[in-house]
């Protein structure tokens, strides 16, 4: 199955070359008597359902042409807002949104904060937090990306 994963990954990367889209995740796993191939794509501008459908058709054609898998289910979609942010471009894309962030502080303590992503620059996430004092109603937390364990967009209802 590793060979199939590697082959599909290469096909996807070749197809995405020269486009604004990025492979967020590729999963290949057995389901009943078939293989489930789940592909998550995104870009800094987002991705539409039509773009996912077109990519799915192209990918299925290539998988079939190369006879990689006989019986499979192919799903191509955007990762959704609840997926953890990992890459630089994902943080840039979500500037202005509220994030929940788990990170390790300078004393190696695990911390959790919720704040507005002001900007992402040079590997640093700048979060705006509500201050606890009237004199300082808002503070900015600067977090190096390598200290962040998990960051995800929080939907505002």
C-alpha positions, 0 to 999 in steps of 0.5 A, spaced: 500 500 500 505 504 501 507 504 493 500 506 491 500 512 496 507 514 493 505 513 486 498 517 487 502 522 491 507 523 485 501 524 480 498 529 485 504 533 485 505 533 478 498 535 477 498 541 482 505 543 479 504 550 476 497 551 480 496 555 486 493 549 489 497 545 495 496 538 497 494 538 504 493 531 506 493 524 502 490 518 505 489 511 502 486 506 506 482 499 505 475 500 506 471 493 505 474 490 499 476 497 496 481 502 497 479 509 499 483 515 496 482 521 500 485 527 497 485 534 501 487 540 496 487 548 498 490 554 496 491 561 499 485 563 495 481 557 497 478 552 492 471 551 489 467 545 489 468 545 481 475 545 482 475 539 486 470 535 481 475 537 475 481 535 479 478 528 481 476 527 474 483 528 472 486 524 478 481 518 477 483 518 469 490 518 471 489 512 476 485 508 471 490 509 466 496 507 470 492 501 473 494 503 480 488 500 483 482 496 481 477 497 486 477 504 489 473 510 492 476 517 490 474 523 494 477 530 493 475 536 497 477 542 501 480 540 508 475 544 512 476 550 517 476 545 523 483 542 520 489 544 524 493 549 520 500 547 519 503 550 513 506 558 512 501 559 507 495 556 511 496 561 517 497 567 511 490 565 508 487 565 515 489 572 517 483 576 521 480 569 523 480 567 531 484 561 532 485 556 538 492 555 539 496 549 543 503 551 544 509 550 549 512 556 552 519 558 554 518 554 560 516 548 556 509 549 559 503 547 555 499 552 554 492 554 550 490 560 548 484 563 543 486 569 539 485 573 533 490 572 528 493 579 526 499 576 521 504 571 520 511 573 518 517 570 518 515 563 522 512 567 527 504 567 529 502 574 531 495 573 536 491 578 538 488 576 545 483 580 550 487 583 555 485 582 563 487 589 565 483 595 563 489 599 562 491 593 557 485 591 553 488 587 548 495 584 548 499 581 542 502 574 543 508 572 538 509 565 537 514 561 533 511 556 529 516 551 531 512 552 538 505 551 536 503 544 537 496 545 534 492 551 531 485 551 528 480 556 526 475 557 531 468 559 528 464 565 530 457 563 531 
